[in-house]
Amino acid sequence: QVGLVESGGGLVQPGGSLRLSCAASGSISSISAMGWHRQAPGKERELVAYIIGGGNTNYADSVKGRFSISRENAAVYLQMNSLKPEDTAVYYCNARVRVAAWYEYDSWGQGTQVTVSS
């Protein structure tokens, strides 16, 4: 089992920055990828960014050039710069856990609120 706990959310003005952290515990060696999703009120949860074991990253078009995902040891981070009001959402850490060659499952944190407002 893999547990995830996010931190670093808060209130920031447009153009500001925040750094989200996600600490993983448990069978961290089984994690094949980690990422961040977000969900705004009335909208479906959407992918923000993810990083795979080899270090390759992917970003949603809406955050390219502004957000950066990184991973070290049992933690994954999301550096968010040039924040916009549209970035306001609950941000969730996600880990893809591989327990067998034919089976993977997703573990989710409880989320951290990011509010971008002047």
Backbone torsions as a table, in degrees:
resi	resn	phi	psi	omega
1	GLN	NA	146.4	178.9
2	VAL	-124.2	127.7	175.4
3	GLY	-108.3	147.1	-177.4
4	LEU	-132.7	136.6	177.9
5	VAL	-133.1	121.5	179.4
6	GLU	-93.2	156.1	173.4
7	SER	-156.0	164.7	174.7
8	GLY	106.8	-5.7	178.2
9	GLY	-71.3	168.2	179.6
10	GLY	164.7	-165.9	179.9
11	LEU	-100.3	130.9	-180.0
12	VAL	-142.9	149.3	178.0
13	GLN	-77.6	153.8	174.8
14	PRO	-53.1	137.1	-176.6
15	GLY	89.6	-9.8	-179.5
16	GLY	-82.7	-174.4	-175.9
17	SER	-133.3	151.5	171.8
18	LEU	-142.9	152.4	175.2
19	ARG	-123.7	116.3	177.6
20	LEU	-92.0	142.7	178.3
21	SER	-123.6	148.1	177.4
22	CYS	-137.5	119.2	179.7
23	ALA	-101.6	126.1	179.0
24	ALA	-100.9	146.0	177.1
25	SER	-138.0	159.2	-179.9
26	GLY	100.0	-136.2	-176.3
27	SER	-83.4	66.5	-174.4
28	ILE	-66.9	-23.6	178.4
29	SER	-67.9	-16.0	179.5
30	SER	-88.5	-3.1	-178.2
31	ILE	-77.4	122.2	179.8
32	SER	-97.0	-21.7	179.0
33	ALA	-160.4	154.3	174.8
34	MET	-136.9	152.2	-178.8
35	GLY	-160.9	-178.4	178.3
36	TRP	-127.3	135.1	171.5
37	HIS	-121.1	163.5	176.2
38	ARG	-142.1	155.4	179.4
39	GLN	-141.5	120.2	176.3
40	ALA	-95.0	156.2	179.4
41	PRO	-55.0	131.5	178.4
42	GLY	78.6	2.7	-179.1
43	LYS	-122.6	158.2	177.1
44	GLU	-77.3	154.2	176.4
45	ARG	-63.8	136.0	-177.5
46	GLU	-129.1	150.8	177.3
47	LEU	-71.4	135.3	174.5
48	VAL	-102.5	-52.8	-178.3
49	ALA	-163.9	154.9	172.5
50	TYR	-148.7	158.9	179.7
51	ILE	-134.2	133.7	-178.9
52	ILE	-100.7	173.8	-173.7
53	GLY	-56.1	-36.4	-179.9
54	GLY	-76.5	-4.5	178.3
55	GLY	98.6	-5.0	177.9
56	ASN	-68.9	143.4	-177.4
57	THR	-124.8	155.8	174.1
58	ASN	-139.2	147.5	-177.0
59	TYR	-134.2	148.2	169.6
60	ALA	-65.2	147.1	-178.6
61	ASP	-56.8	-33.2	-175.9
62	SER	-69.1	-15.9	-177.5
63	VAL	-118.8	-2.3	-179.6
64	LYS	-58.3	134.8	-179.2
65	GLY	85.1	-11.1	-179.1
66	ARG	-115.7	-35.7	-178.3
67	PHE	-107.5	151.7	177.4
68	SER	-141.3	128.1	179.5
69	ILE	-104.7	142.7	177.9
70	SER	-148.1	159.3	179.3
71	ARG	-139.2	137.9	173.0
72	GLU	-146.1	132.3	-178.1
73	ASN	53.4	-123.9	-176.4
74	ALA	-102.9	31.2	-178.6
75	ALA	-138.4	148.3	173.6
76	VAL	-126.1	144.8	-174.7
77	TYR	-126.8	152.7	173.7
78	LEU	-131.4	107.1	175.6
79	GLN	-87.4	121.2	-176.2
80	MET	-116.3	116.8	179.3
81	ASN	-117.6	163.3	178.3
82	SER	50.0	48.1	-174.8
83	LEU	-65.6	144.7	179.9
84	LYS	-118.9	156.8	175.9
85	PRO	-55.5	-30.8	178.9
86	GLU	-66.2	-14.4	177.5
87	ASP	-81.3	-7.2	-179.8
88	THR	-61.4	123.7	-177.2
89	ALA	-177.9	170.3	166.8
90	VAL	-87.8	126.4	-178.1
91	TYR	-102.0	130.3	-176.6
92	TYR	-117.0	133.2	172.1
93	CYS	-83.4	141.9	-178.6
94	ASN	-133.5	142.1	173.9
95	ALA	-129.4	131.3	173.6
96	ARG	-92.3	117.8	-173.9
97	VAL	-108.2	123.5	179.1
98	ARG	-100.4	113.6	179.7
99	VAL	-103.4	-13.7	176.3
100	ALA	-159.8	163.8	-179.1
101	ALA	-61.5	-25.6	-176.2
102	TRP	-106.2	2.8	-175.4
103	TYR	-144.8	127.5	172.2
104	GLU	-131.2	152.1	174.2
105	TYR	-137.0	162.8	-179.2
106	ASP	-103.8	134.4	171.1
107	SER	-108.5	143.1	-175.0
108	TRP	-128.2	141.8	169.3
109	GLY	-78.8	175.5	-177.1
110	GLN	-85.5	-9.8	175.0
111	GLY	99.1	152.9	175.0
112	THR	-136.5	135.1	-175.1
113	GLN	-80.2	130.6	172.5
114	VAL	-118.9	122.2	179.3
115	THR	-122.9	123.3	179.9
116	VAL	-112.3	109.8	-175.7
117	SER	-158.2	147.6	175.3
118	SER	-94.6	NA	NA
